[in-house]
Amino acid sequence: MFKVFLSIGMFTFGGGVAMIPIIEKEVVTNRKWLTDDDFLDVIAMAQASPGVMAANMSIFIGYKLKGFMGALVCLVAAILPSFLIMLAIAAFFAGFRDLKFVDSMFKGIRAAVVALLASSVLILSTKSNFKLIQFVFVLIVAVLVIYLKVSPIWLILAGGIGYIIYKLLILAIKR
């Protein structure tokens, strides 16, 4: 587990969301540690939890596989490369930040991150078996966040409360 999450942490730029397709390939497709449904649950829990998404995902996956020690091993492995890279950047970046090569490199990394994010959306949307109404909700939330500047926190709370009400209504109707 340490080796897998260390390699993911070393070779993924763009943060937790950009790591999703790589983590999915390793833990679902290659190693079969999780099912597709389990992985979607891990993503949902990681996004709903405070903190860095990649760290949260590593914790949930490690815990599912080996309990507390698995969570600790996966977390350390996932964040160690970023920590060491940030330490090196802090120590040496001041002398390099004005170089054209460094600026170009970061622009290239940004483009790759956008591609990884698009890949994540495509992979997850095909595996989630969304119905039309769910796509409508996705569009409504996107409009509310992007154009009307509604805080995602309020939308998450509204979604949770709305789902609880929906389930209670379904239970009441079945009685």
C-alpha positions as CSV (number, residue, x, y, z in Angstrom):
1,M,0.0,0.0,0.0
2,F,2.8,2.4,0.9
3,K,4.5,1.8,-2.5
4,V,1.3,2.4,-4.4
5,F,0.4,5.6,-2.7
6,L,4.0,6.9,-2.7
7,S,4.1,6.4,-6.5
8,I,0.7,8.1,-6.9
9,G,1.9,11.0,-4.7
10,M,5.2,11.3,-6.6
11,F,3.8,11.4,-10.1
12,T,0.5,13.2,-9.9
13,F,0.3,17.0,-10.3
14,G,-2.8,19.0,-9.6
15,G,-3.9,17.8,-6.2
16,G,-6.5,15.3,-5.1
17,V,-9.0,15.7,-7.9
18,A,-6.3,15.1,-10.5
19,M,-5.2,12.0,-8.6
20,I,-8.7,10.4,-8.9
21,P,-8.1,8.6,-12.2
22,I,-4.7,7.3,-11.1
23,I,-5.9,6.1,-7.7
24,E,-8.9,4.5,-9.4
25,K,-6.7,2.7,-11.9
26,E,-4.4,1.4,-9.1
27,V,-6.9,0.4,-6.4
28,V,-9.9,-0.7,-8.5
29,T,-8.6,-1.8,-11.9
30,N,-5.0,-3.1,-11.2
31,R,-5.1,-4.3,-7.6
32,K,-8.9,-4.8,-7.2
33,W,-8.7,-3.6,-3.6
34,L,-12.0,-1.8,-4.1
35,T,-15.1,-2.2,-6.3
36,D,-16.3,0.7,-8.5
37,D,-19.1,1.4,-6.0
38,D,-16.7,1.4,-3.1
39,F,-14.4,3.8,-4.9
40,L,-17.3,6.2,-5.7
41,D,-18.2,6.0,-1.9
42,V,-14.5,6.9,-1.1
43,I,-14.6,9.9,-3.4
44,A,-17.9,11.1,-1.9
45,M,-16.6,10.7,1.7
46,A,-13.2,12.3,0.8
47,Q,-15.0,15.3,-0.8
48,A,-17.4,15.7,2.2
49,S,-14.6,15.6,4.7
50,P,-12.4,18.6,5.6
51,G,-8.9,18.6,4.3
52,V,-7.0,17.7,1.2
53,M,-8.9,15.3,-1.0
54,A,-6.0,13.0,-1.9
55,A,-5.1,12.7,1.8
56,N,-8.7,11.9,2.7
57,M,-8.9,9.3,-0.1
58,S,-5.7,7.6,1.0
59,I,-7.0,7.5,4.6
60,F,-10.4,6.0,3.6
61,I,-8.8,3.4,1.3
62,G,-6.1,2.5,3.8
63,Y,-8.7,2.2,6.6
64,K,-10.9,0.0,4.4
65,L,-8.0,-2.3,3.6
66,K,-6.1,-2.5,6.9
67,G,-7.8,-0.4,9.6
68,F,-6.0,2.4,11.4
69,M,-2.5,1.3,10.5
70,G,-3.5,1.1,6.8
71,A,-4.9,4.6,6.9
72,L,-1.7,5.9,8.5
73,V,0.6,4.1,6.0
74,C,-1.5,5.3,3.0
75,L,-1.7,8.9,4.3
76,V,2.1,9.2,4.9
77,A,2.9,7.7,1.5
78,A,0.4,10.0,-0.3
79,I,1.6,13.2,1.3
80,L,5.3,12.5,1.7
81,P,6.3,13.4,-2.0
82,S,4.4,16.7,-1.9
83,F,5.9,17.6,1.5
84,L,9.4,17.0,0.2
85,I,8.8,18.8,-3.0
86,M,7.3,21.8,-1.2
87,L,10.3,21.8,1.1
88,A,12.7,21.8,-1.9
89,I,10.7,24.5,-3.7
90,A,10.7,26.7,-0.6
91,A,14.4,26.4,-0.3
92,F,15.4,26.9,-3.9
93,F,12.4,28.5,-5.8
94,A,13.3,32.1,-5.1
95,G,16.3,31.8,-7.4
96,F,14.4,30.1,-10.2
97,R,10.9,31.7,-10.3
98,D,11.8,34.3,-12.9
99,L,13.2,31.8,-15.4
100,K,11.2,31.4,-18.6
101,F,11.6,27.6,-18.5
102,V,10.1,27.4,-15.0
103,D,7.1,29.5,-16.0
104,S,6.6,27.4,-19.2
105,M,6.8,24.2,-17.1
106,F,4.1,25.4,-14.7
107,K,1.9,26.3,-17.7
108,G,2.3,22.8,-19.1
109,I,1.5,21.3,-15.7
110,R,-1.7,23.4,-15.6
111,A,-2.8,22.0,-19.0
112,A,-2.2,18.5,-17.9
113,V,-4.2,19.0,-14.7
114,V,-7.2,20.2,-16.7
115,A,-7.0,17.1,-18.8
116,L,-6.8,14.9,-15.7
117,L,-9.8,16.6,-14.2
118,A,-11.8,16.1,-17.4
119,S,-10.7,12.5,-17.4
120,S,-12.0,12.1,-13.8
121,V,-15.4,13.6,-14.7
122,L,-15.8,11.3,-17.7
123,I,-14.7,8.1,-15.8
124,L,-16.8,8.8,-12.8
125,S,-19.9,9.8,-14.7
126,T,-19.9,6.6,-16.8
127,K,-19.5,4.5,-13.7
128,S,-22.0,6.2,-11.5
129,N,-25.2,5.2,-13.5
130,F,-26.7,8.7,-13.2
131,K,-30.2,9.2,-14.2
132,L,-31.5,12.2,-16.0
133,I,-32.7,13.9,-12.9
134,Q,-29.2,13.6,-11.4
135,F,-27.7,15.3,-14.4
136,V,-30.3,18.1,-14.0
137,F,-29.2,18.6,-10.4
138,V,-25.5,18.7,-11.5
139,L,-26.3,21.4,-13.9
140,I,-28.3,23.4,-11.4
141,V,-25.5,23.2,-8.8
142,A,-22.9,24.2,-11.4
143,V,-25.0,27.3,-12.3
144,L,-25.6,28.2,-8.7
145,V,-21.9,27.9,-7.8
146,I,-20.4,29.4,-11.0
147,Y,-22.8,32.2,-11.9
148,L,-24.7,33.0,-8.7
149,K,-21.7,32.5,-6.4
150,V,-23.6,30.3,-4.0
151,S,-21.3,28.6,-1.5
152,P,-20.9,24.9,-2.1
153,I,-21.2,24.3,1.6
154,W,-24.9,25.5,1.5
155,L,-25.6,23.3,-1.5
156,I,-24.0,20.2,0.2
157,L,-26.1,20.9,3.3
158,A,-29.3,21.4,1.2
159,G,-28.5,18.2,-0.7
160,G,-28.1,16.2,2.5
161,I,-31.3,17.6,4.0
162,G,-33.2,17.2,0.8
163,Y,-32.1,13.5,0.5
164,I,-33.2,12.8,4.1
165,I,-36.6,14.4,3.5
166,Y,-36.9,12.4,0.3
167,K,-36.1,9.1,2.1
168,L,-38.6,10.0,4.9
169,L,-41.3,10.7,2.3
170,I,-40.6,7.4,0.6
171,L,-40.8,5.6,3.9
172,A,-44.1,7.4,4.8
173,I,-45.6,6.5,1.4
174,K,-44.7,2.8,1.8
175,R,-46.5,2.6,5.1
